[in-house]
Amino acid sequence: YPGIGPMHSWLYETGRVQFLSATDTEALEAALELTRLEGIIPALESAHALAALSMIPFKPSQKVVINLSGRGDKDLAAYTNYLTNTEKQNP
């Protein structure tokens, strides 16, 4: 893929990294779950990493570390818009 750099390409080709993707809806749902459970509003960019958690079958004994960078307060309009549209679709 021409959009990734040579280091990422090499890591992928050697099997040392796996790339996952999450839709914006999956990211918003993951962010809202974190907000409900922990009271943390993540930036939407970091919320994509949260969404990817559900794609990986972790063992209960495994520990997972995610770096949540940014702040979600700057994304409140996107959160509000998503929640408003979701409520309209599912009254």
Secondary structure by P-SEA (a helix, b strand, c coil): cccccaaaaaaaaaccbbbbbbcaaaaaaaaaaaaacccccccccaaaaaaacccccccccbbbbbbbccccccaaaaaaaaaaaaaaacc
